[in-house]
Each structure stands twice: as structure tokens, then as C-alpha cells.
Amino acid sequence: MSSERTQIILWRHGQTSFNVESRFQGHLDAPLNSVGLTQAEVAAAGLSRFPVDAIYTSPLQRAYNTARALARRVDLPIVTDSRLMEIKVGSWEGMFAEDIYRAHPEFALALAEGRDARRSETGETSAELAVRVVAALQEIAERHPGETVVVASHGLAIRMGTAGVLGWDYPTAITLASMSNCGWTMLSAKTEGFWKLVTWNQRAEQFLG
């Protein structure tokens, strides 16, 4: 078997006003705010120190425009993949988290007890999110053996994608701390599909400092 390892750097998008206001975003295409744009530039400076060979992103503009900050520095094209989008929350898009928990106490209880739950009647579960993100990451790793790939995505998508490729169940997945805006996580994958977690939620100020 090949010993080549692909480095996958999962990069969360910069801050949006919805993050600040604790609103559910899901597939709602919220833009980066001024802080988020600055975060993307600072993080891109840190990530550009890696030998980046390819850049992939969720098509949602908060992730795409985060990826653009790095693409400009390393002069690489951006490939979009809808499987890298955040969890679908359906009719809860744009709602305050506090209001959702109040209106749906069974959902709040499930999260408090460490159980997976569907986001609205038309949304996804975390397990369903993991399936599509894992499929995207596996294809990306197979497409770039031995290379370093940056993947711009979203907080829960990164958590569940990471857990999925490592073979972790949902209770194990939620032991990972939340990803910071513009934080990144590094995974290492052999061509035959054995994955390792290298770093979790690294931030540019730590890397550059």
C-alpha cells in the first residue's frame, strides 16, 4: 500500500453578523462582516505558509469569500462543492437560537443530553450532515494523493466531517470544542483511507506568533 499522505486543512469561515447574534444560518447565504473579512486575511497569511496545492470550498459566500483570501495569496483556483455546506436547518434559517430552543424544547433537550436531532421538519440531522461531508473529503483526498488541500467550510460541517472520517459516533464528535471563526483543523489521510487528526481549531495568531 502507498505511504503517501494527503494533508486536509479544514478551515472555518470568518465571522458573520448571524454568528454574533447567535442566529441559525444553515444554507442561508449570509456574508462575512467586517471582522470576518479581516479574520480571513489574517488566517490566509498563516495558511499560505503551508505548501497549498488546492483549495475547495462550500459555495456559500461566507466560506467562498474566506477561501478567496487564501486563493489570492497562493494563486490557485477555487473548487466549490455543495456537500461542504453547513447543516441544513430548513425553516429555522435566520432565527435566533434562543427562540428555537424555546419553541422546540425537545430539540434543546436532545442537544443538552448529547443526542442528535433534526433541525426543523425540513432540515438535516448531524449524522446526515456527516455522510455528505465525509463523501466530499474522501473524494478530495483521493484526488490529491500526497498533497496539501485547504477546504473552507462551516463549524458543524467540519466537526461532523472530522468525526466521520475518523470513525467516531455522535457522542464522541461533540466532545470536540466548537471551531472558532477562521480557525482550522488538519487531517492526514493515506491513499487507502486511514485518517488521523493532526490539529484541532488552530488559529492564525497562534501559528504566526
N, C-alpha and C positions, 0 to 999 in steps of 0.2 A: 504493500500500500504506500501511497505517496505521503511524504512527511511535510509537504507544503502546507502552510497555514495562512489563511486569509484573515486579515485584521478588519473587523467590522466596528466602526465607531458610530454609535447611536447618539445623535445629537438632538436634544430637545430645542424647540423653537424659543425665540425670545418672548419677552412679556407682552401681553395684550391687556386692554382695559378690562376684558372679561376675567382674566386671571386676578387682577387687582380687586375686582368687585365680587369675586367668588361666584361667578355665573357658570353654568354648564355650557360648553362650547360645542362639543361633538363635531359634526360636519359643518356647522355654521362657519362661514369663511371670514372670521374676524381678522383684522390687520394687526400688525405689530404697532405698539405705541412708541413714543419717542425713546423710552427706556429700553424697550425691546430692540429697537434698531441699533442703539449703542451697544447693547449686550451682544448682538450678532457680530458686530465689527470687532469687538474685543475678543470674543471667542474664536472668530475666524483667524485672528492673529496667532492665537495659540495653536489651533488645529493646523495651520499652514506649516508648522514646524514638522509635522508628520509627512512622510512621503506619500501623499494622497494620489491615488491612481484613478479614482472615480467618485462621483457624487450622485446620490439618489435622494429623492425627497417625496414626501406626501405632496399632493397637488394643492392642498390648502395653503393660502397665501402666507399665513404666519410661519409655516415651515419652509415654503418655497423661497420667500424673501430672506429667511435666515440662511438657507443654503446659498443664495446668491452672493452673500457677503464673502463666503469662502471661495466660491467659483471665480470671482473677480481676482482674488489673490493668487490662485494656483492655475488660472487659465484653463479650466476644464468645463465641459458641458454638464448640464444638469439633466438627469433622467427622472421623470415622475412615475410614481407607481401608486395607484389608488388604494392598494392593500396596506399602505403605510399610514393611512388616515387614522385619526383618533376614533375612539369608540363611538358608535352611532347612538345618540340619545333621543332621536325622534322628536316628539312634541315637547320635550324638555329643553330644547335648544334655546339659549338666551335667558333661561330662568335662573334666579338666584338659588344657590344650593340650599340655603336655609328654608326657602319656600317649598322646595321639592321635598325635603325631609319632613316638613310639617304636613304637607298634603299626602305624603306616601310613607307613613310610619313603618310599614312592613319593609320597605326598601332601606330606610335608615337603620332598622333593627338588624337586617341581614348584614349590612356593612359593619355595624358595631360588633356583631358576633363572628365576623370573618367568613361570611358566606357570600358566594357570588349571587348577583341579582340582575335582572334585566332592567335596562334604562328605558322606561316607558313601554307602552304596548308595541311600539314600532321600532324600538331600539335594540341594541345588542347586549349580550352578557359579556363579561370579561373573557370567558372561555371561548366564545365565538370570535372575539377580537384576536385572541392569541392564535387561533387557527390561521387567519389570513395573514397576520404579520409574520408568523413563523414561515409560512409558504414563501413569502417575499424574501425573507432573509436567507432561506436555504437556496433559493434560485440565485440571489446576488452572490452568495459565497461560491456557488458552483461556477458562476460566470467569471469570477475573478480569482482563480487559484493563486495563492502566494502574494496577493496584492493588498493594499490598504484602501478600504472603501468607507467614505463618510455617508451616513444615512440620516437625513433630517426628518424627524418625526415628532411625536407627541408624548406627553408624560405617561399616560396609562398604556399607550401602544408600546412604548419602549419597555415598560415594566413587564407587561404580559408577553411581549415578543422574546425578551431575555429569558423569562421563566420557561417559556415554551421550548426554546432550543436547548435549554439545559435539562429539560425533562421534569421540571418542578410542577407540583399541583398548586391550586389557587391559594390555600393557606400558607404555603411556603412563599409564593410570589409576593404576598402582601407584607412579608417581613422586610422586604426591601424598602428603604426610605424613598419618599417621593423625589422625583427628579426636579432639580432646580431649572428655572428658565435659562436656556443656553448651557446647561450642564451636559456632559457627555459620558457615555459608558462604552468601554471597549470589550469586545468579544473576540475570541480567537477560534477559528474553525478549521479543522483538517478537511481535505477534499472528500474523505469518506463520511463526513458528517459529525465528527466528535467535537463538541463545543466546550469552551472554557470561558468563565467570567474573569477578565483581567483587571478592570477597574470599574467602579460604580460612581456615577454622579461627580465626575471631576469637573472643576470649574477653571476658567481661563486664568483667573487671578492666582490660583494655586499653581498652575502649570508655568505661568510666566514669572511668578515671583521666585 
